[in-house]
Amino acid sequence: MTGLLVLFAFSICTLWLFWRDVKERASVSSAVWIVLAWAVIYGSRPVTSWFSEADPGSYDEGNPVEALVYLCLIVAGVMVLRRRNIRWPAVVKDNGWLFLFYLFWLMSVLWSDYPVITLKRLVKDLGNVVMVLVLLTGREPGEAVRAVFVRFAYVCIPLSIVLMRYFPELGRAFAGYDRSAQMYVGVTTHKNTLGALALVAALFVLWDLLELRGKWRGRRMAEKITRVARGLVLLMCWYLLLLVDSATSLVCAVFGSLLLVGVRVPSVRRYPGRMEACGCGAALVLWLLDSEFNVKEAFVQSLGRDTTLTTRIDVWPILIAHQDNPLGGAGFNTFWAGRRLVELGERVGGIIQAHNGYLETYLNGGWVGIGLLVILLVAAYRRIRRQFGIGSPEGSIRFVFVLLAIIYNVSEASFNKVSVLWFVTVFAIMEYRARPGSRPAVPDKGQSRSVVGAHRP
């Protein structure tokens, strides 16, 4: 009974926070609710798993109900873009390397051992592009993305704590070969997934608080309560990061938070080369210290890990040995499918990812996939670096998440994975430059909004 009362109180508070957020961000289209639904489902757990345990034999085939949910959201997003009359040639031109990256994955259907699985997973992943375009084609893209992920944090972070505390059958899980090790999973299905969720939520809530700093002075009590609520959610994010024992997410959250604060310094914003020089200098100093005092091993051990990254490094040669096509890979997200999934499950303890985004890309896309990924990240970084000079409102969060994606994927895999971190990475990479005057207008307060919240220019 106590758990139900807490869940009811959480629901009321969340609805109130949503209502306050909608009032504060009047310029944001109601189409962001589609993106929010996508982010919550993408970042937590499959919809059907809330009502029944997943069928282990359906990993390759997928779940038709899940497929229908994703398809409906993608169709809704496409309808928004169609009503906004976006310029698709301009989208492709502005994001040439990203579309070349996805074109390669589409071509991988031709040599994949499981072309149907490859195609289905690729269509699902392309939903990220649709959702990001819904945000970028709005009147204020920076405000829209903040609205989505602040509301995302309102839902997923407190609910994770409620489930872990009062509904352990949902909020906790068991791992290890003998299923005896308990881990906190909250709204997700694994501690590392919950760590990535808390990482994304922490950085977006911090970014929102930094952007709104000083804008609430002298306002009404409701605004002050809202600010306190966001601060509490940020503290909850850090509580989860410390609790779930996901070292990669914790390190990235610390680094990302320092970066978000650092890029607000005017001298750094105007001259990002200074930060790059500091980063290169710090890397050189750490390399020298490691060669003399082995500080890397000491740091890894301080996080409760060993130098094999919890046996990850031991598994990587085994996975590489199963790569049958070094040039083009197994096909989009189909290395872990069919016979390989069974063979590797018996040999390496049932894992279904390489725990390294670069190796995972190599397994699925070979050297061509790795090359395109590296070019894509470098091109995105160079473009974002230029945005600092023109004062892009979302330039700082893009910069942080591109760097974090590069770091995070050393010991985890988020590239082209069902993960909120990959969704945010796609946002950081993509760009859309609308024609002057082509942004959707802000609806009047008395004007009813359409289902998708978009308006013809």
PLY file of the C-alpha trace (Angstrom):
ply
format ascii 1.0
element vertex 457
property float x
property float y
property float z
element edge 456
property int vertex1
property int vertex2
end_header
0.00 0.00 0.00
2.86 2.41 0.83
4.36 1.82 -2.60
1.09 2.64 -4.33
0.71 5.86 -2.34
4.27 6.91 -3.24
3.61 6.07 -6.89
0.42 8.15 -6.80
2.27 11.10 -5.24
4.98 10.79 -7.87
2.34 10.87 -10.65
0.73 14.03 -9.26
4.08 15.80 -8.87
5.14 14.82 -12.38
1.94 16.09 -13.93
2.35 19.39 -12.08
5.96 19.71 -13.25
4.88 18.97 -16.82
2.20 21.66 -16.58
4.73 24.17 -15.24
7.25 23.29 -17.94
4.68 23.74 -20.70
3.82 27.20 -19.32
7.47 28.23 -19.09
8.29 27.05 -22.61
5.32 28.50 -24.46
7.33 28.68 -27.70
7.82 24.90 -27.81
5.46 22.97 -30.05
3.41 20.13 -28.59
5.15 17.87 -31.13
7.88 17.45 -28.52
5.57 15.02 -26.70
6.13 12.57 -29.55
9.87 12.91 -29.10
9.50 12.57 -25.32
7.59 9.31 -25.72
10.33 8.05 -28.05
13.09 9.06 -25.61
11.38 7.47 -22.59
10.76 4.15 -24.38
14.18 4.21 -26.05
15.98 5.01 -22.81
14.12 2.72 -20.42
12.76 -0.71 -21.31
10.47 -2.26 -23.94
6.80 -1.44 -23.42
5.71 -5.07 -23.14
8.36 -5.86 -20.51
6.40 -3.73 -18.03
3.63 -6.33 -18.16
5.48 -9.62 -18.73
8.97 -11.05 -18.85
10.76 -10.89 -22.19
10.81 -14.06 -24.27
14.49 -15.01 -24.63
13.80 -16.81 -27.88
12.42 -13.67 -29.57
15.64 -11.62 -29.69
16.11 -12.14 -33.44
12.45 -11.96 -34.44
11.61 -8.99 -32.25
8.25 -8.24 -30.70
5.40 -7.19 -33.02
3.82 -4.99 -30.34
7.11 -3.15 -29.81
7.52 -2.78 -33.57
4.03 -1.29 -33.83
4.73 1.22 -31.03
7.94 2.42 -32.69
6.29 2.53 -36.10
3.43 4.69 -34.81
5.87 7.16 -33.25
7.96 7.30 -36.44
4.85 7.88 -38.56
3.72 10.65 -36.19
7.15 12.26 -36.47
7.09 12.04 -40.27
3.65 13.69 -40.27
5.07 16.60 -38.27
7.94 17.01 -40.72
5.59 16.79 -43.69
3.41 19.58 -42.33
6.48 21.72 -41.71
7.55 21.32 -45.34
11.20 20.83 -44.51
13.74 20.87 -47.33
14.97 17.29 -47.59
17.77 18.13 -50.06
19.05 20.67 -47.52
18.83 18.06 -44.75
20.94 15.64 -46.77
23.42 18.37 -47.75
23.84 19.62 -44.18
24.30 16.07 -42.87
26.13 14.43 -45.74
28.41 12.21 -43.70
25.55 11.02 -41.50
23.45 10.04 -44.50
26.44 8.35 -46.11
26.86 6.44 -42.84
23.24 5.28 -42.97
23.47 4.58 -46.71
26.31 2.17 -45.99
24.19 0.44 -43.34
21.35 0.16 -45.86
23.72 -1.43 -48.38
24.77 -3.95 -45.72
21.41 -5.65 -46.27
22.95 -7.05 -49.47
25.62 -9.10 -47.64
23.99 -9.65 -44.27
23.27 -13.24 -43.26
19.94 -12.01 -41.91
18.77 -9.23 -44.26
15.26 -8.96 -42.82
16.61 -8.47 -39.30
19.14 -5.94 -40.61
16.46 -3.92 -42.38
14.05 -3.92 -39.43
16.70 -2.73 -37.01
17.90 -0.07 -39.43
14.38 1.34 -39.86
14.03 1.51 -36.09
17.36 3.32 -35.77
16.37 5.82 -38.46
13.55 6.83 -36.13
16.23 8.74 -34.20
16.85 10.90 -37.27
13.13 11.62 -37.59
12.81 12.59 -33.92
15.88 14.82 -34.02
14.49 16.59 -37.09
11.23 17.20 -35.22
13.31 19.08 -32.64
15.56 20.91 -35.10
12.71 22.11 -37.32
10.85 23.72 -34.44
10.89 27.46 -33.84
13.49 27.21 -31.05
15.45 23.94 -31.35
17.54 24.54 -28.24
14.46 25.17 -26.11
12.73 22.12 -27.63
15.55 19.71 -26.81
15.77 21.08 -23.28
12.01 20.60 -22.86
12.21 16.97 -23.99
15.07 15.94 -21.74
14.05 17.89 -18.67
10.65 16.18 -18.88
12.47 12.91 -19.59
14.36 13.41 -16.32
11.13 14.27 -14.46
9.72 10.87 -15.43
12.61 8.42 -15.47
14.80 9.52 -12.57
12.31 9.70 -9.66
10.38 6.70 -11.02
13.58 4.64 -11.03
14.09 5.38 -7.34
10.45 4.58 -6.55
10.70 1.23 -8.36
13.98 0.28 -6.70
12.63 1.11 -3.26
9.01 -0.01 -3.36
8.71 -2.34 -6.38
11.91 -4.44 -6.37
10.44 -6.97 -8.82
10.63 -4.18 -11.41
13.39 -1.93 -10.10
15.98 -4.60 -9.37
17.42 -7.51 -11.33
19.92 -10.30 -10.94
23.08 -10.75 -12.97
26.13 -13.02 -13.08
26.54 -16.58 -14.22
24.52 -17.91 -11.29
22.05 -14.96 -11.25
22.98 -14.23 -7.63
24.34 -10.69 -7.95
21.64 -8.07 -7.45
21.77 -4.83 -9.42
19.57 -1.75 -9.45
17.91 -1.17 -12.82
15.03 1.25 -12.12
13.01 1.87 -15.28
15.62 0.07 -17.41
16.71 -3.58 -17.64
20.40 -3.27 -16.69
22.53 -1.16 -14.37
24.66 0.18 -17.22
21.54 1.29 -19.09
20.31 3.05 -15.94
23.73 4.66 -15.60
23.55 6.00 -19.17
20.02 7.29 -18.52
21.16 9.10 -15.36
24.16 10.49 -17.24
22.00 12.03 -19.98
19.42 13.34 -17.51
22.05 14.88 -15.22
23.75 16.80 -18.01
20.53 18.11 -19.56
19.08 19.24 -16.23
22.39 20.93 -15.38
22.45 22.61 -18.80
18.86 23.80 -18.31
19.66 25.24 -14.88
22.74 27.01 -16.25
20.77 28.49 -19.14
18.00 29.73 -16.84
20.32 31.08 -14.14
19.22 34.54 -13.06
15.97 34.46 -15.07
13.77 33.51 -12.10
14.83 36.20 -9.67
11.91 37.93 -7.99
9.30 35.72 -9.64
6.37 33.92 -8.11
6.50 30.99 -5.72
5.60 28.49 -8.47
8.72 29.37 -10.45
10.86 29.01 -7.34
9.35 25.60 -6.59
10.04 24.53 -10.17
13.69 25.56 -9.85
14.02 23.63 -6.58
12.38 20.58 -8.19
14.92 20.59 -11.02
17.71 20.85 -8.47
16.28 17.85 -6.61
16.05 15.85 -9.84
19.70 16.68 -10.53
20.64 15.39 -7.08
18.64 12.22 -7.76
20.61 11.73 -10.99
23.86 11.80 -9.05
22.42 9.51 -6.39
21.67 6.94 -9.10
25.09 7.39 -10.72
26.76 6.62 -7.39
24.38 3.79 -6.53
24.22 1.70 -9.70
27.99 1.07 -9.96
28.31 1.99 -13.63
31.85 3.38 -13.66
31.79 4.53 -17.30
28.64 6.60 -16.82
29.93 8.09 -13.56
33.25 9.17 -15.08
31.48 10.62 -18.13
29.00 12.48 -15.90
31.82 14.12 -13.92
33.75 15.01 -17.07
30.64 16.24 -18.90
29.50 18.42 -15.99
32.92 20.07 -15.76
32.86 20.67 -19.51
29.38 22.21 -19.41
30.48 24.65 -16.76
33.84 25.28 -18.43
32.47 26.15 -21.87
30.41 28.95 -20.33
33.59 30.86 -19.55
33.68 33.67 -22.17
37.34 33.17 -23.06
36.76 29.46 -23.67
33.60 30.04 -25.68
35.35 32.53 -27.95
38.57 30.56 -28.24
37.83 26.80 -27.92
41.40 26.07 -28.98
42.48 26.98 -25.45
40.42 24.14 -24.03
41.78 21.77 -26.64
45.33 22.81 -25.74
44.57 22.22 -22.06
43.13 18.81 -22.89
46.17 17.80 -24.93
48.48 19.05 -22.16
46.56 17.11 -19.53
46.69 13.96 -21.67
50.46 14.32 -22.06
50.94 14.79 -18.32
48.78 11.75 -17.55
50.72 9.67 -20.08
54.02 10.65 -18.46
52.67 9.92 -14.97
51.30 6.57 -16.10
54.63 5.56 -17.61
56.38 6.33 -14.32
53.81 5.60 -11.61
51.13 3.49 -13.39
48.36 5.95 -12.46
45.94 4.42 -14.98
45.83 1.15 -13.07
45.41 3.00 -9.79
42.54 5.07 -11.23
40.76 2.01 -12.65
41.12 0.18 -9.35
39.77 3.20 -7.46
36.55 2.73 -9.44
36.32 -0.87 -8.29
37.44 -2.28 -11.65
40.50 -4.10 -12.94
42.72 -3.36 -15.94
40.77 -5.86 -18.06
37.70 -3.57 -17.68
35.82 -6.38 -15.91
36.99 -9.06 -18.40
35.93 -6.99 -21.44
39.43 -6.97 -22.93
39.61 -10.76 -22.58
36.44 -11.18 -24.62
37.38 -8.85 -27.50
39.80 -11.26 -29.28
37.11 -13.95 -29.21
34.65 -11.61 -30.90
37.17 -10.51 -33.53
37.81 -14.16 -34.37
34.11 -14.52 -35.26
34.28 -11.63 -37.77
33.75 -13.27 -41.17
33.80 -10.06 -43.23
36.50 -7.61 -42.04
35.73 -5.14 -44.83
31.95 -4.79 -44.61
31.01 -6.56 -41.38
28.00 -8.70 -40.59
25.38 -6.07 -41.42
23.65 -3.39 -39.38
23.30 -4.67 -35.79
23.21 -8.30 -36.90
26.53 -9.61 -35.65
24.60 -10.65 -32.55
22.00 -12.71 -34.38
21.28 -16.28 -35.42
24.04 -18.84 -34.97
26.60 -16.30 -33.71
24.28 -15.24 -30.91
23.97 -18.86 -29.78
27.66 -19.72 -30.17
28.93 -16.61 -28.43
26.29 -16.88 -25.73
27.66 -20.29 -24.79
31.30 -19.19 -25.02
31.39 -15.73 -23.42
28.67 -15.98 -20.83
25.59 -14.72 -22.65
26.65 -11.14 -23.46
24.98 -9.57 -26.49
27.32 -6.63 -27.12
31.07 -6.08 -27.32
31.16 -3.43 -24.56
33.14 -1.26 -26.94
31.37 0.91 -29.50
34.26 0.90 -31.96
34.64 -2.88 -31.89
30.86 -3.23 -32.14
30.89 -1.02 -35.26
33.72 -3.11 -36.71
31.81 -6.34 -36.09
28.68 -4.99 -37.77
30.27 -2.76 -40.43
33.88 -3.82 -40.80
36.65 -1.34 -41.59
34.33 0.65 -43.85
31.89 1.18 -40.98
34.70 2.20 -38.62
36.10 4.63 -41.19
32.73 6.29 -41.78
32.09 6.53 -38.03
35.43 8.25 -37.40
34.88 10.70 -40.28
31.35 11.42 -39.01
32.57 12.20 -35.48
35.45 14.37 -36.70
33.19 16.31 -39.09
30.61 16.83 -36.33
33.27 18.04 -33.90
34.66 20.55 -36.39
31.20 21.95 -37.12
30.28 22.22 -33.45
33.59 23.93 -32.74
32.66 26.62 -35.27
29.28 27.06 -33.57
31.02 28.37 -30.45
32.14 31.38 -32.43
28.60 32.34 -33.46
27.08 31.67 -30.03
24.81 28.75 -30.93
22.43 28.19 -27.96
22.80 24.41 -28.12
26.48 24.40 -29.13
27.73 23.58 -25.64
25.54 20.52 -25.12
26.39 19.23 -28.62
30.10 19.67 -27.92
29.86 17.81 -24.60
27.92 14.85 -25.95
30.12 14.32 -29.00
33.15 14.13 -26.71
31.32 11.90 -24.22
30.21 9.53 -27.00
33.86 9.14 -28.03
34.89 8.39 -24.43
31.88 6.30 -23.40
32.29 3.86 -26.28
35.74 2.77 -25.10
34.22 0.48 -22.45
30.52 0.46 -23.47
28.69 0.39 -26.79
26.15 3.07 -27.69
26.76 3.70 -31.40
23.66 2.60 -33.35
22.24 0.92 -30.25
18.80 1.19 -28.67
20.03 3.75 -26.16
19.10 7.26 -25.14
22.79 8.13 -25.37
22.82 7.25 -29.09
19.68 9.33 -29.60
21.41 12.31 -27.99
24.54 11.65 -30.06
22.47 11.82 -33.25
21.08 15.15 -32.05
24.61 16.41 -31.39
25.74 15.36 -34.86
22.80 16.59 -36.93
22.17 20.08 -38.26
19.23 21.79 -39.96
19.38 25.30 -41.33
15.88 26.54 -42.11
15.13 29.24 -44.65
14.51 32.66 -43.05
10.89 32.83 -41.94
10.26 29.11 -42.48
10.16 28.12 -38.80
6.70 27.14 -37.54
4.93 29.99 -35.81
4.21 29.91 -32.09
0.51 29.22 -31.48
-1.47 31.87 -29.64
-2.45 31.02 -26.08
-6.06 30.76 -27.02
-5.43 28.82 -30.17
-5.89 25.07 -30.01
-2.86 23.05 -31.01
-2.99 20.19 -33.44
-2.14 16.62 -32.42
1.40 16.93 -33.71
1.74 20.56 -32.72
3.14 21.70 -36.07
2.03 24.57 -38.25
2.55 25.37 -41.85
5.03 28.17 -42.40
0 1
1 2
2 3
3 4
4 5
5 6
6 7
7 8
8 9
9 10
10 11
11 12
12 13
13 14
14 15
15 16
16 17
17 18
18 19
19 20
20 21
21 22
22 23
23 24
24 25
25 26
26 27
27 28
28 29
29 30
30 31
31 32
32 33
33 34
34 35
35 36
36 37
37 38
38 39
39 40
40 41
41 42
42 43
43 44
44 45
45 46
46 47
47 48
48 49
49 50
50 51
51 52
52 53
53 54
54 55
55 56
56 57
57 58
58 59
59 60
60 61
61 62
62 63
63 64
64 65
65 66
66 67
67 68
68 69
69 70
70 71
71 72
72 73
73 74
74 75
75 76
76 77
77 78
78 79
79 80
80 81
81 82
82 83
83 84
84 85
85 86
86 87
87 88
88 89
89 90
90 91
91 92
92 93
93 94
94 95
95 96
96 97
97 98
98 99
99 100
100 101
101 102
102 103
103 104
104 105
105 106
106 107
107 108
108 109
109 110
110 111
111 112
112 113
113 114
114 115
115 116
116 117
117 118
118 119
119 120
120 121
121 122
122 123
123 124
124 125
125 126
126 127
127 128
128 129
129 130
130 131
131 132
132 133
133 134
134 135
135 136
136 137
137 138
138 139
139 140
140 141
141 142
142 143
143 144
144 145
145 146
146 147
147 148
148 149
149 150
150 151
151 152
152 153
153 154
154 155
155 156
156 157
157 158
158 159
159 160
160 161
161 162
162 163
163 164
164 165
165 166
166 167
167 168
168 169
169 170
170 171
171 172
172 173
173 174
174 175
175 176
176 177
177 178
178 179
179 180
180 181
181 182
182 183
183 184
184 185
185 186
186 187
187 188
188 189
189 190
190 191
191 192
192 193
193 194
194 195
195 196
196 197
197 198
198 199
199 200
200 201
201 202
202 203
203 204
204 205
205 206
206 207
207 208
208 209
209 210
210 211
211 212
212 213
213 214
214 215
215 216
216 217
217 218
218 219
219 220
220 221
221 222
222 223
223 224
224 225
225 226
226 227
227 228
228 229
229 230
230 231
231 232
232 233
233 234
234 235
235 236
236 237
237 238
238 239
239 240
240 241
241 242
242 243
243 244
244 245
245 246
246 247
247 248
248 249
249 250
250 251
251 252
252 253
253 254
254 255
255 256
256 257
257 258
258 259
259 260
260 261
261 262
262 263
263 264
264 265
265 266
266 267
267 268
268 269
269 270
270 271
271 272
272 273
273 274
274 275
275 276
276 277
277 278
278 279
279 280
280 281
281 282
282 283
283 284
284 285
285 286
286 287
287 288
288 289
289 290
290 291
291 292
292 293
293 294
294 295
295 296
296 297
297 298
298 299
299 300
300 301
301 302
302 303
303 304
304 305
305 306
306 307
307 308
308 309
309 310
310 311
311 312
312 313
313 314
314 315
315 316
316 317
317 318
318 319
319 320
320 321
321 322
322 323
323 324
324 325
325 326
326 327
327 328
328 329
329 330
330 331
331 332
332 333
333 334
334 335
335 336
336 337
337 338
338 339
339 340
340 341
341 342
342 343
343 344
344 345
345 346
346 347
347 348
348 349
349 350
350 351
351 352
352 353
353 354
354 355
355 356
356 357
357 358
358 359
359 360
360 361
361 362
362 363
363 364
364 365
365 366
366 367
367 368
368 369
369 370
370 371
371 372
372 373
373 374
374 375
375 376
376 377
377 378
378 379
379 380
380 381
381 382
382 383
383 384
384 385
385 386
386 387
387 388
388 389
389 390
390 391
391 392
392 393
393 394
394 395
395 396
396 397
397 398
398 399
399 400
400 401
401 402
402 403
403 404
404 405
405 406
406 407
407 408
408 409
409 410
410 411
411 412
412 413
413 414
414 415
415 416
416 417
417 418
418 419
419 420
420 421
421 422
422 423
423 424
424 425
425 426
426 427
427 428
428 429
429 430
430 431
431 432
432 433
433 434
434 435
435 436
436 437
437 438
438 439
439 440
440 441
441 442
442 443
443 444
444 445
445 446
446 447
447 448
448 449
449 450
450 451
451 452
452 453
453 454
454 455
455 456
